[in-house]
Amino acid sequence: SRLILETFKLILFHVFFKGSDTSGTQMTYIALALAVYQEYQEKVYQEICSVYPLDQELNITADSLQQLQYTEMFLKECMRLLTVGPALVRKNLATVDLGDIKVPPGNTLILSVYNLHRRKDIWGPNADQFDPE
């Protein structure tokens, strides 16, 4: 039906265009972090060179990617502190129990990803500092 086709088009638009925008922005933040935190840049570079030597043909496999443990920590720290989306917004379909507060269905709930990723009770006393280690 036409409604299904229009819904499918809308989903494709969000996946390909909105997704590529946030991915591109995240890549920009990663490049910025590599430039600003040169001590980490060097560690990432050395690890990549050890797994993929410059004098050999590049052969990226799932196994070789798993060897890039420091690089993965660096990327995850970029996504934690340099978050593309500052908040998640959802409308609850069922009652949400927050302990003393019960939120009835149909309300808009906002989770601040920015604040969540800087909580000292989760990330430690230096939660607001960039530290992939």
C-alpha positions in Angstrom: 0.0 0.0 0.0 1.0 3.6 -0.4 1.3 4.1 3.4 3.8 1.3 3.7 5.8 2.7 0.8 5.9 6.1 2.4 6.9 4.7 5.8 9.6 2.7 4.2 10.9 5.8 2.4 10.9 7.7 5.7 12.9 4.9 7.4 15.4 4.8 4.6 15.8 8.6 4.8 16.5 8.5 8.5 18.9 5.5 8.2 21.0 6.8 5.3 20.9 10.6 5.6 20.5 11.2 9.2 22.8 8.3 10.1 25.5 9.5 7.7 25.3 13.0 9.2 25.9 11.8 12.8 28.6 9.3 11.6 30.3 12.1 9.8 30.1 14.4 12.8 31.5 11.6 15.1 34.4 11.1 12.6 35.1 14.9 12.8 35.2 14.6 16.6 37.6 11.7 16.4 39.9 13.6 14.1 39.8 16.5 16.5 40.6 14.3 19.5 43.6 12.8 17.6 44.9 16.4 16.9 44.3 17.7 20.4 45.5 14.6 22.4 48.8 13.9 20.5 50.1 11.5 23.2 47.1 9.2 22.5 47.4 9.8 18.8 50.9 8.4 18.9 49.7 5.3 20.8 46.9 4.7 18.3 49.4 5.2 15.4 51.9 2.8 16.9 49.3 0.1 17.5 47.9 0.4 14.0 51.4 0.2 12.5 52.2 -2.9 14.7 49.0 -4.7 13.4 49.3 -3.3 9.8 53.0 -2.7 9.0 53.5 0.0 6.5 55.8 -2.1 4.4 53.2 -4.8 3.9 50.0 -5.0 1.9 47.0 -3.9 3.9 44.8 -6.9 4.9 42.1 -6.0 7.3 40.3 -8.9 8.9 38.0 -9.4 11.9 40.9 -11.0 13.8 43.3 -8.1 13.0 40.7 -5.5 14.1 40.4 -7.3 17.5 44.1 -6.7 18.0 43.5 -2.9 18.0 42.5 -2.8 21.6 44.0 0.6 22.5 42.5 2.1 19.3 39.1 0.8 20.3 39.4 2.3 23.8 40.3 5.6 22.2 37.3 5.5 19.9 35.0 4.6 22.7 36.3 7.5 24.8 35.7 9.8 21.9 32.1 8.6 21.7 31.7 9.0 25.5 33.0 12.6 25.9 32.4 13.9 22.4 28.9 12.7 22.0 27.1 13.7 18.7 23.6 13.6 20.3 23.5 15.4 23.6 20.2 13.7 24.7 17.9 10.8 23.9 14.2 11.7 23.7 11.5 9.1 23.9 7.8 8.9 24.5 6.9 6.2 27.0 4.2 3.7 25.9 3.9 2.1 29.4 4.2 3.3 32.9 7.9 3.9 33.9 8.8 3.3 37.5 11.6 5.5 38.7 11.4 4.5 42.4 9.4 7.2 44.1 8.1 8.5 40.8 5.8 6.7 38.4 5.6 8.3 34.9 2.3 7.5 33.2 2.3 6.5 29.5 2.4 9.3 26.9 5.0 11.5 28.5 8.2 12.6 26.8 11.3 11.4 28.6 14.7 13.0 28.1 18.0 11.4 29.0 20.9 13.7 29.0 23.7 11.6 27.4 26.1 14.5 28.0 25.5 14.3 31.8 25.3 10.5 31.9 28.8 10.2 30.3 30.2 12.5 32.9 28.8 10.9 36.1 31.6 10.5 38.6 29.7 7.6 40.3 30.0 5.7 37.0 33.2 6.9 35.4 35.3 7.9 38.4 36.5 11.2 39.8 38.0 12.3 36.5 34.9 11.6 34.5 35.0 14.9 32.7 38.6 14.4 31.4 39.5 12.6 28.2 41.4 9.4 29.2 41.0 6.3 27.0 43.0 4.3 29.5 
